[in-house]
Amino acid sequence: MIHAVEVAIVASAFGADLVRTAGHRKWAEASKRAGATGFEVRRELFGYEADAAAQRLEALGQRIGELGLWSVYSTPASLYAPDGQLDTAALRGALDEAAALGARFVKLQLGGFAHHADGEAIAGLTRGAKVRLVVENGQLTRGGSLDQFVGLFDALAREGHAGVLGMTFDIGNWAWCGVAPLEAATALAAHVEYVHCKVAAGEGARRFAAAPDAGDSWFAAVLEKLPRHVPRGIEFPLDAANIDADAARRVAWLAAA
Protein backbone atom coordinates (compact mmCIF):
# COMPACT_ATOMS: atom_id res chain seq x y z
CA MET A 1 0.00 0.00 0.00
CA ILE A 2 1.38 3.42 -1.00
CA HIS A 3 1.03 6.05 1.71
CA ALA A 4 0.77 9.76 1.03
CA VAL A 5 3.87 11.86 1.58
CA GLU A 6 3.87 15.04 3.67
CA VAL A 7 3.93 18.10 1.41
CA ALA A 8 4.99 21.62 2.36
CA ILE A 9 4.65 24.72 0.23
CA VAL A 10 7.66 27.01 0.11
CA ALA A 11 6.62 30.66 0.50
CA SER A 12 8.45 31.67 -2.68
CA ALA A 13 6.13 29.45 -4.73
CA PHE A 14 3.46 32.12 -4.26
CA GLY A 15 5.75 34.80 -5.70
CA ALA A 16 8.51 36.69 -3.92
CA ASP A 17 6.90 40.12 -4.29
CA LEU A 18 3.54 38.88 -3.02
CA VAL A 19 5.15 37.38 0.06
CA ARG A 20 7.19 40.51 0.84
CA THR A 21 4.09 42.68 0.42
CA ALA A 22 1.43 40.58 2.17
CA GLY A 23 3.62 38.72 4.64
CA HIS A 24 4.04 35.01 5.33
CA ARG A 25 0.81 34.55 7.31
CA LYS A 26 -1.40 35.00 4.27
CA TRP A 27 0.48 32.32 2.36
CA ALA A 28 0.58 29.93 5.29
CA GLU A 29 -3.21 30.16 5.26
CA ALA A 30 -3.22 29.52 1.50
CA SER A 31 -1.02 26.46 2.08
CA LYS A 32 -3.51 25.11 4.60
CA ARG A 33 -6.39 25.60 2.13
CA ALA A 34 -4.39 23.71 -0.47
CA GLY A 35 -4.11 20.67 1.78
CA ALA A 36 -0.40 21.03 2.58
CA THR A 37 0.88 19.77 5.92
CA GLY A 38 3.82 22.18 6.13
CA PHE A 39 4.92 25.68 5.17
CA GLU A 40 8.43 26.97 4.52
CA VAL A 41 9.23 30.44 5.80
CA ARG A 42 11.92 32.24 3.79
CA ARG A 43 14.00 34.75 5.71
CA GLU A 44 14.99 36.62 2.54
CA LEU A 45 11.31 37.30 1.83
CA PHE A 46 10.66 39.21 5.04
CA GLY A 47 9.46 42.71 4.24
CA TYR A 48 11.52 44.17 7.08
CA GLU A 49 14.54 42.99 9.05
CA ALA A 50 12.40 43.40 12.18
CA ASP A 51 10.33 40.42 10.96
CA ALA A 52 13.25 38.22 12.04
CA ALA A 53 13.00 39.43 15.64
CA ALA A 54 12.14 36.71 18.13
CA GLN A 55 8.73 38.17 19.10
CA ARG A 56 7.56 38.39 15.49
CA LEU A 57 8.85 34.92 14.66
CA GLU A 58 7.04 33.53 17.70
CA ALA A 59 3.80 35.17 16.56
CA LEU A 60 4.20 33.81 13.04
CA GLY A 61 5.00 30.35 14.37
CA GLN A 62 1.96 30.44 16.62
CA ARG A 63 -0.27 31.22 13.64
CA ILE A 64 1.29 28.46 11.56
CA GLY A 65 0.70 26.04 14.44
CA GLU A 66 -2.92 27.19 14.81
CA LEU A 67 -3.40 26.23 11.17
CA GLY A 68 -2.19 22.72 11.98
CA LEU A 69 0.96 23.11 9.90
CA TRP A 70 4.59 22.40 10.74
CA SER A 71 7.24 24.79 9.46
CA VAL A 72 10.65 25.01 7.86
CA TYR A 73 12.82 28.06 8.51
CA SER A 74 14.98 28.79 5.48
CA THR A 75 17.83 31.25 5.59
CA PRO A 76 20.21 32.18 2.74
CA ALA A 77 23.12 31.99 5.23
CA SER A 78 25.78 29.35 4.62
CA LEU A 79 27.01 26.78 7.12
CA TYR A 80 30.60 27.16 5.89
CA ALA A 81 32.38 30.41 5.07
CA PRO A 82 34.21 30.86 1.73
CA ASP A 83 37.49 29.85 3.41
CA GLY A 84 36.02 26.48 4.39
CA GLN A 85 35.61 27.27 8.07
CA LEU A 86 32.40 26.54 9.95
CA ASP A 87 30.42 29.79 10.29
CA THR A 88 29.38 29.39 13.90
CA ALA A 89 27.77 32.83 14.06
CA ALA A 90 25.53 32.06 11.07
CA LEU A 91 24.56 28.70 12.54
CA ARG A 92 23.78 30.13 15.98
CA GLY A 93 21.69 32.90 14.46
CA ALA A 94 19.73 30.51 12.26
CA LEU A 95 19.11 28.10 15.13
CA ASP A 96 17.88 30.90 17.40
CA GLU A 97 15.49 32.27 14.78
CA ALA A 98 14.20 28.82 13.86
CA ALA A 99 13.62 28.02 17.54
CA ALA A 100 11.61 31.21 17.96
CA LEU A 101 9.47 30.20 14.98
CA GLY A 102 9.07 26.67 16.36
CA ALA A 103 10.27 25.14 13.11
CA ARG A 104 10.76 21.44 12.43
CA PHE A 105 13.74 22.12 10.15
CA VAL A 106 16.24 24.97 9.83
CA LYS A 107 17.75 25.08 6.35
CA LEU A 108 21.06 26.68 5.42
CA GLN A 109 23.16 26.64 2.29
CA LEU A 110 26.28 24.48 2.44
CA GLY A 111 28.65 27.24 1.34
CA GLY A 112 32.42 26.75 1.21
CA PHE A 113 32.86 23.34 2.84
CA ALA A 114 36.18 21.83 1.77
CA HIS A 115 37.64 19.09 3.99
CA HIS A 116 36.96 19.47 7.70
CA ALA A 117 33.34 19.05 8.78
CA ASP A 118 33.77 20.29 12.39
CA GLY A 119 31.21 17.74 13.48
CA GLU A 120 32.01 18.22 17.16
CA ALA A 121 31.29 21.95 16.93
CA ILE A 122 28.04 21.37 15.01
CA ALA A 123 26.97 18.76 17.55
CA GLY A 124 27.66 21.18 20.38
CA LEU A 125 25.70 24.01 18.79
CA THR A 126 22.71 21.83 17.93
CA ARG A 127 22.65 19.78 21.14
CA GLY A 128 19.28 20.10 22.81
CA ALA A 129 17.74 21.93 19.86
CA LYS A 130 14.21 20.94 18.90
CA VAL A 131 14.83 22.01 15.30
CA ARG A 132 16.65 19.73 12.84
CA LEU A 133 19.57 21.19 10.86
CA VAL A 134 19.59 20.50 7.11
CA VAL A 135 21.86 21.86 4.38
CA GLU A 136 20.72 22.42 0.81
CA ASN A 137 22.49 22.08 -2.52
CA GLY A 138 22.48 25.56 -4.03
CA GLN A 139 22.74 26.96 -7.53
CA LEU A 140 26.36 28.11 -7.24
CA THR A 141 29.35 25.84 -7.78
CA ARG A 142 30.45 26.56 -4.21
CA GLY A 143 27.79 24.86 -2.17
CA GLY A 144 26.18 23.02 -5.05
CA SER A 145 28.67 20.38 -6.15
CA LEU A 146 28.05 16.69 -5.65
CA ASP A 147 31.64 16.15 -4.48
CA GLN A 148 31.15 18.67 -1.67
CA PHE A 149 28.09 16.88 -0.30
CA VAL A 150 29.64 13.44 -0.56
CA GLY A 151 32.74 14.84 1.12
CA LEU A 152 30.73 16.46 3.90
CA PHE A 153 28.90 13.30 4.92
CA ASP A 154 32.04 11.18 4.58
CA ALA A 155 33.95 13.65 6.80
CA LEU A 156 31.20 13.67 9.44
CA ALA A 157 31.27 9.86 9.52
CA ARG A 158 35.07 9.83 9.92
CA GLU A 159 34.79 12.30 12.79
CA GLY A 160 32.21 10.14 14.55
CA HIS A 161 29.38 12.59 13.96
CA ALA A 162 27.34 10.91 11.25
CA GLY A 163 23.73 12.06 11.50
CA VAL A 164 24.47 15.41 13.18
CA LEU A 165 22.76 17.10 10.24
CA GLY A 166 20.72 16.10 7.22
CA MET A 167 20.22 17.30 3.68
CA THR A 168 17.60 19.22 1.76
CA PHE A 169 17.84 17.72 -1.70
CA ASP A 170 16.80 20.33 -4.28
CA ILE A 171 16.05 18.40 -7.46
CA GLY A 172 16.15 21.42 -9.76
CA ASN A 173 19.22 23.14 -8.36
CA TRP A 174 21.59 20.44 -9.60
CA ALA A 175 21.07 21.70 -13.17
CA TRP A 176 22.79 25.00 -12.32
CA CYS A 177 25.90 23.02 -11.33
CA GLY A 178 25.82 20.56 -14.22
CA VAL A 179 24.99 17.54 -12.03
CA ALA A 180 22.50 14.87 -13.06
CA PRO A 181 19.84 14.76 -10.30
CA LEU A 182 19.53 10.98 -10.56
CA GLU A 183 23.27 10.57 -9.98
CA ALA A 184 23.07 12.87 -6.97
CA ALA A 185 20.03 11.05 -5.58
CA THR A 186 21.81 7.72 -5.86
CA ALA A 187 24.84 9.05 -3.97
CA LEU A 188 23.05 11.05 -1.27
CA ALA A 189 19.67 9.40 -0.63
CA ALA A 190 20.74 8.07 2.77
CA HIS A 191 21.21 11.63 4.05
CA VAL A 192 18.10 13.28 2.58
CA GLU A 193 15.49 14.49 5.08
CA TYR A 194 13.58 17.04 3.00
CA VAL A 195 13.11 17.38 -0.76
CA HIS A 196 12.67 20.60 -2.72
CA CYS A 197 10.62 19.81 -5.81
CA LYS A 198 11.16 21.79 -8.98
CA VAL A 199 12.89 21.43 -12.33
CA ALA A 200 15.11 23.82 -14.26
CA ALA A 201 13.94 25.26 -17.56
CA GLY A 202 15.98 27.28 -20.03
CA GLU A 203 19.74 27.36 -20.38
CA GLY A 204 22.69 29.20 -18.87
CA ALA A 205 21.93 32.66 -17.51
CA ARG A 206 18.32 32.25 -18.66
CA ARG A 207 17.72 29.13 -16.59
CA PHE A 208 14.78 29.37 -14.18
CA ALA A 209 12.74 27.23 -11.81
CA ALA A 210 9.66 25.53 -13.24
CA ALA A 211 6.98 23.04 -12.27
CA PRO A 212 7.67 19.38 -13.04
CA ASP A 213 5.38 17.71 -15.53
CA ALA A 214 3.28 15.07 -13.79
CA GLY A 215 4.25 12.66 -16.56
CA ASP A 216 7.98 13.42 -16.43
CA SER A 217 9.68 10.03 -16.15
CA TRP A 218 13.10 11.33 -15.05
CA PHE A 219 11.56 13.41 -12.25
CA ALA A 220 9.63 10.35 -11.09
CA ALA A 221 12.85 8.32 -11.21
CA VAL A 222 14.60 10.83 -8.94
CA LEU A 223 11.73 10.75 -6.42
CA GLU A 224 11.87 6.97 -6.47
CA LYS A 225 15.55 7.05 -5.49
CA LEU A 226 14.89 9.37 -2.56
CA PRO A 227 13.35 8.20 0.73
CA ARG A 228 9.58 8.30 0.56
CA HIS A 229 9.06 8.99 4.27
CA VAL A 230 10.62 12.47 4.10
CA PRO A 231 8.52 15.56 3.30
CA ARG A 232 8.51 17.23 -0.09
CA GLY A 233 8.38 20.97 -0.63
CA ILE A 234 6.76 22.73 -3.59
CA GLU A 235 9.30 25.32 -4.67
CA PHE A 236 8.21 25.96 -8.24
CA PRO A 237 6.03 28.96 -9.15
CA LEU A 238 2.31 28.42 -8.76
CA ASP A 239 -0.18 29.80 -11.28
CA ALA A 240 -0.67 33.41 -10.16
CA ALA A 241 -4.00 33.62 -11.96
CA ASN A 242 -5.47 30.72 -9.98
CA ILE A 243 -3.22 30.18 -6.99
CA ASP A 244 -5.59 28.27 -4.69
CA ALA A 245 -6.67 25.73 -7.31
CA ASP A 246 -3.16 25.22 -8.65
CA ALA A 247 -1.70 24.82 -5.17
CA ALA A 248 -4.33 22.23 -4.21
CA ARG A 249 -3.76 20.27 -7.44
CA ARG A 250 0.01 20.28 -7.00
CA VAL A 251 -0.16 19.24 -3.33
CA ALA A 252 -2.42 16.29 -4.15
CA TRP A 253 -0.16 15.19 -7.02
CA LEU A 254 3.08 15.43 -5.07
CA ALA A 255 1.65 13.65 -2.04
CA ALA A 256 0.82 10.64 -4.19
CA ALA A 257 3.76 10.73 -6.65
TORNU-191963 format. One record per residue (C-alpha): residue number from 1; x, y, z. Coordinates in Angstrom, 1 decimal. Layout:
N
@num=NUM	east=X	north=Y	up=Z
...
END
This chain:
257
@num=1	east=0.0	north=0.0	up=0.0
@num=2	east=1.4	north=3.4	up=-1.0
@num=3	east=1.0	north=6.0	up=1.7
@num=4	east=0.8	north=9.8	up=1.0
@num=5	east=3.9	north=11.9	up=1.6
@num=6	east=3.9	north=15.0	up=3.7
@num=7	east=3.9	north=18.1	up=1.4
@num=8	east=5.0	north=21.6	up=2.4
@num=9	east=4.6	north=24.7	up=0.2
@num=10	east=7.7	north=27.0	up=0.1
@num=11	east=6.6	north=30.7	up=0.5
@num=12	east=8.5	north=31.7	up=-2.7
@num=13	east=6.1	north=29.4	up=-4.7
@num=14	east=3.5	north=32.1	up=-4.3
@num=15	east=5.7	north=34.8	up=-5.7
@num=16	east=8.5	north=36.7	up=-3.9
@num=17	east=6.9	north=40.1	up=-4.3
@num=18	east=3.5	north=38.9	up=-3.0
@num=19	east=5.2	north=37.4	up=0.1
@num=20	east=7.2	north=40.5	up=0.8
@num=21	east=4.1	north=42.7	up=0.4
@num=22	east=1.4	north=40.6	up=2.2
@num=23	east=3.6	north=38.7	up=4.6
@num=24	east=4.0	north=35.0	up=5.3
@num=25	east=0.8	north=34.5	up=7.3
@num=26	east=-1.4	north=35.0	up=4.3
@num=27	east=0.5	north=32.3	up=2.4
@num=28	east=0.6	north=29.9	up=5.3
@num=29	east=-3.2	north=30.2	up=5.3
@num=30	east=-3.2	north=29.5	up=1.5
@num=31	east=-1.0	north=26.5	up=2.1
@num=32	east=-3.5	north=25.1	up=4.6
@num=33	east=-6.4	north=25.6	up=2.1
@num=34	east=-4.4	north=23.7	up=-0.5
@num=35	east=-4.1	north=20.7	up=1.8
@num=36	east=-0.4	north=21.0	up=2.6
@num=37	east=0.9	north=19.8	up=5.9
@num=38	east=3.8	north=22.2	up=6.1
@num=39	east=4.9	north=25.7	up=5.2
@num=40	east=8.4	north=27.0	up=4.5
@num=41	east=9.2	north=30.4	up=5.8
@num=42	east=11.9	north=32.2	up=3.8
@num=43	east=14.0	north=34.7	up=5.7
@num=44	east=15.0	north=36.6	up=2.5
@num=45	east=11.3	north=37.3	up=1.8
@num=46	east=10.7	north=39.2	up=5.0
@num=47	east=9.5	north=42.7	up=4.2
@num=48	east=11.5	north=44.2	up=7.1
@num=49	east=14.5	north=43.0	up=9.1
@num=50	east=12.4	north=43.4	up=12.2
@num=51	east=10.3	north=40.4	up=11.0
@num=52	east=13.3	north=38.2	up=12.0
@num=53	east=13.0	north=39.4	up=15.6
@num=54	east=12.1	north=36.7	up=18.1
@num=55	east=8.7	north=38.2	up=19.1
@num=56	east=7.6	north=38.4	up=15.5
@num=57	east=8.9	north=34.9	up=14.7
@num=58	east=7.0	north=33.5	up=17.7
@num=59	east=3.8	north=35.2	up=16.6
@num=60	east=4.2	north=33.8	up=13.0
@num=61	east=5.0	north=30.4	up=14.4
@num=62	east=2.0	north=30.4	up=16.6
@num=63	east=-0.3	north=31.2	up=13.6
@num=64	east=1.3	north=28.5	up=11.6
@num=65	east=0.7	north=26.0	up=14.4
@num=66	east=-2.9	north=27.2	up=14.8
@num=67	east=-3.4	north=26.2	up=11.2
@num=68	east=-2.2	north=22.7	up=12.0
@num=69	east=1.0	north=23.1	up=9.9
@num=70	east=4.6	north=22.4	up=10.7
@num=71	east=7.2	north=24.8	up=9.5
@num=72	east=10.6	north=25.0	up=7.9
@num=73	east=12.8	north=28.1	up=8.5
@num=74	east=15.0	north=28.8	up=5.5
@num=75	east=17.8	north=31.3	up=5.6
@num=76	east=20.2	north=32.2	up=2.7
@num=77	east=23.1	north=32.0	up=5.2
@num=78	east=25.8	north=29.4	up=4.6
@num=79	east=27.0	north=26.8	up=7.1
@num=80	east=30.6	north=27.2	up=5.9
@num=81	east=32.4	north=30.4	up=5.1
@num=82	east=34.2	north=30.9	up=1.7
@num=83	east=37.5	north=29.9	up=3.4
@num=84	east=36.0	north=26.5	up=4.4
@num=85	east=35.6	north=27.3	up=8.1
@num=86	east=32.4	north=26.5	up=10.0
@num=87	east=30.4	north=29.8	up=10.3
@num=88	east=29.4	north=29.4	up=13.9
@num=89	east=27.8	north=32.8	up=14.1
@num=90	east=25.5	north=32.1	up=11.1
@num=91	east=24.6	north=28.7	up=12.5
@num=92	east=23.8	north=30.1	up=16.0
@num=93	east=21.7	north=32.9	up=14.5
@num=94	east=19.7	north=30.5	up=12.3
@num=95	east=19.1	north=28.1	up=15.1
@num=96	east=17.9	north=30.9	up=17.4
@num=97	east=15.5	north=32.3	up=14.8
@num=98	east=14.2	north=28.8	up=13.9
@num=99	east=13.6	north=28.0	up=17.5
@num=100	east=11.6	north=31.2	up=18.0
@num=101	east=9.5	north=30.2	up=15.0
@num=102	east=9.1	north=26.7	up=16.4
@num=103	east=10.3	north=25.1	up=13.1
@num=104	east=10.8	north=21.4	up=12.4
@num=105	east=13.7	north=22.1	up=10.2
@num=106	east=16.2	north=25.0	up=9.8
@num=107	east=17.8	north=25.1	up=6.4
@num=108	east=21.1	north=26.7	up=5.4
@num=109	east=23.2	north=26.6	up=2.3
@num=110	east=26.3	north=24.5	up=2.4
@num=111	east=28.7	north=27.2	up=1.3
@num=112	east=32.4	north=26.7	up=1.2
@num=113	east=32.9	north=23.3	up=2.8
@num=114	east=36.2	north=21.8	up=1.8
@num=115	east=37.6	north=19.1	up=4.0
@num=116	east=37.0	north=19.5	up=7.7
@num=117	east=33.3	north=19.1	up=8.8
@num=118	east=33.8	north=20.3	up=12.4
@num=119	east=31.2	north=17.7	up=13.5
@num=120	east=32.0	north=18.2	up=17.2
@num=121	east=31.3	north=21.9	up=16.9
@num=122	east=28.0	north=21.4	up=15.0
@num=123	east=27.0	north=18.8	up=17.5
@num=124	east=27.7	north=21.2	up=20.4
@num=125	east=25.7	north=24.0	up=18.8
@num=126	east=22.7	north=21.8	up=17.9
@num=127	east=22.6	north=19.8	up=21.1
@num=128	east=19.3	north=20.1	up=22.8
@num=129	east=17.7	north=21.9	up=19.9
@num=130	east=14.2	north=20.9	up=18.9
@num=131	east=14.8	north=22.0	up=15.3
@num=132	east=16.7	north=19.7	up=12.8
@num=133	east=19.6	north=21.2	up=10.9
@num=134	east=19.6	north=20.5	up=7.1
@num=135	east=21.9	north=21.9	up=4.4
@num=136	east=20.7	north=22.4	up=0.8
@num=137	east=22.5	north=22.1	up=-2.5
@num=138	east=22.5	north=25.6	up=-4.0
@num=139	east=22.7	north=27.0	up=-7.5
@num=140	east=26.4	north=28.1	up=-7.2
@num=141	east=29.4	north=25.8	up=-7.8
@num=142	east=30.5	north=26.6	up=-4.2
@num=143	east=27.8	north=24.9	up=-2.2
@num=144	east=26.2	north=23.0	up=-5.1
@num=145	east=28.7	north=20.4	up=-6.1
@num=146	east=28.0	north=16.7	up=-5.6
@num=147	east=31.6	north=16.2	up=-4.5
@num=148	east=31.1	north=18.7	up=-1.7
@num=149	east=28.1	north=16.9	up=-0.3
@num=150	east=29.6	north=13.4	up=-0.6
@num=151	east=32.7	north=14.8	up=1.1
@num=152	east=30.7	north=16.5	up=3.9
@num=153	east=28.9	north=13.3	up=4.9
@num=154	east=32.0	north=11.2	up=4.6
@num=155	east=33.9	north=13.7	up=6.8
@num=156	east=31.2	north=13.7	up=9.4
@num=157	east=31.3	north=9.9	up=9.5
@num=158	east=35.1	north=9.8	up=9.9
@num=159	east=34.8	north=12.3	up=12.8
@num=160	east=32.2	north=10.1	up=14.5
@num=161	east=29.4	north=12.6	up=14.0
@num=162	east=27.3	north=10.9	up=11.3
@num=163	east=23.7	north=12.1	up=11.5
@num=164	east=24.5	north=15.4	up=13.2
@num=165	east=22.8	north=17.1	up=10.2
@num=166	east=20.7	north=16.1	up=7.2
@num=167	east=20.2	north=17.3	up=3.7
@num=168	east=17.6	north=19.2	up=1.8
@num=169	east=17.8	north=17.7	up=-1.7
@num=170	east=16.8	north=20.3	up=-4.3
@num=171	east=16.0	north=18.4	up=-7.5
@num=172	east=16.1	north=21.4	up=-9.8
@num=173	east=19.2	north=23.1	up=-8.4
@num=174	east=21.6	north=20.4	up=-9.6
@num=175	east=21.1	north=21.7	up=-13.2
@num=176	east=22.8	north=25.0	up=-12.3
@num=177	east=25.9	north=23.0	up=-11.3
@num=178	east=25.8	north=20.6	up=-14.2
@num=179	east=25.0	north=17.5	up=-12.0
@num=180	east=22.5	north=14.9	up=-13.1
@num=181	east=19.8	north=14.8	up=-10.3
@num=182	east=19.5	north=11.0	up=-10.6
@num=183	east=23.3	north=10.6	up=-10.0
@num=184	east=23.1	north=12.9	up=-7.0
@num=185	east=20.0	north=11.1	up=-5.6
@num=186	east=21.8	north=7.7	up=-5.9
@num=187	east=24.8	north=9.1	up=-4.0
@num=188	east=23.0	north=11.1	up=-1.3
@num=189	east=19.7	north=9.4	up=-0.6
@num=190	east=20.7	north=8.1	up=2.8
@num=191	east=21.2	north=11.6	up=4.0
@num=192	east=18.1	north=13.3	up=2.6
@num=193	east=15.5	north=14.5	up=5.1
@num=194	east=13.6	north=17.0	up=3.0
@num=195	east=13.1	north=17.4	up=-0.8
@num=196	east=12.7	north=20.6	up=-2.7
@num=197	east=10.6	north=19.8	up=-5.8
@num=198	east=11.2	north=21.8	up=-9.0
@num=199	east=12.9	north=21.4	up=-12.3
@num=200	east=15.1	north=23.8	up=-14.3
@num=201	east=13.9	north=25.3	up=-17.6
@num=202	east=16.0	north=27.3	up=-20.0
@num=203	east=19.7	north=27.4	up=-20.4
@num=204	east=22.7	north=29.2	up=-18.9
@num=205	east=21.9	north=32.7	up=-17.5
@num=206	east=18.3	north=32.3	up=-18.7
@num=207	east=17.7	north=29.1	up=-16.6
@num=208	east=14.8	north=29.4	up=-14.2
@num=209	east=12.7	north=27.2	up=-11.8
@num=210	east=9.7	north=25.5	up=-13.2
@num=211	east=7.0	north=23.0	up=-12.3
@num=212	east=7.7	north=19.4	up=-13.0
@num=213	east=5.4	north=17.7	up=-15.5
@num=214	east=3.3	north=15.1	up=-13.8
@num=215	east=4.3	north=12.7	up=-16.6
@num=216	east=8.0	north=13.4	up=-16.4
@num=217	east=9.7	north=10.0	up=-16.1
@num=218	east=13.1	north=11.3	up=-15.1
@num=219	east=11.6	north=13.4	up=-12.2
@num=220	east=9.6	north=10.3	up=-11.1
@num=221	east=12.9	north=8.3	up=-11.2
@num=222	east=14.6	north=10.8	up=-8.9
@num=223	east=11.7	north=10.8	up=-6.4
@num=224	east=11.9	north=7.0	up=-6.5
@num=225	east=15.5	north=7.1	up=-5.5
@num=226	east=14.9	north=9.4	up=-2.6
@num=227	east=13.4	north=8.2	up=0.7
@num=228	east=9.6	north=8.3	up=0.6
@num=229	east=9.1	north=9.0	up=4.3
@num=230	east=10.6	north=12.5	up=4.1
@num=231	east=8.5	north=15.6	up=3.3
@num=232	east=8.5	north=17.2	up=-0.1
@num=233	east=8.4	north=21.0	up=-0.6
@num=234	east=6.8	north=22.7	up=-3.6
@num=235	east=9.3	north=25.3	up=-4.7
@num=236	east=8.2	north=26.0	up=-8.2
@num=237	east=6.0	north=29.0	up=-9.1
@num=238	east=2.3	north=28.4	up=-8.8
@num=239	east=-0.2	north=29.8	up=-11.3
@num=240	east=-0.7	north=33.4	up=-10.2
@num=241	east=-4.0	north=33.6	up=-12.0
@num=242	east=-5.5	north=30.7	up=-10.0
@num=243	east=-3.2	north=30.2	up=-7.0
@num=244	east=-5.6	north=28.3	up=-4.7
@num=245	east=-6.7	north=25.7	up=-7.3
@num=246	east=-3.2	north=25.2	up=-8.6
@num=247	east=-1.7	north=24.8	up=-5.2
@num=248	east=-4.3	north=22.2	up=-4.2
@num=249	east=-3.8	north=20.3	up=-7.4
@num=250	east=0.0	north=20.3	up=-7.0
@num=251	east=-0.2	north=19.2	up=-3.3
@num=252	east=-2.4	north=16.3	up=-4.1
@num=253	east=-0.2	north=15.2	up=-7.0
@num=254	east=3.1	north=15.4	up=-5.1
@num=255	east=1.7	north=13.6	up=-2.0
@num=256	east=0.8	north=10.6	up=-4.2
@num=257	east=3.8	north=10.7	up=-6.6
END
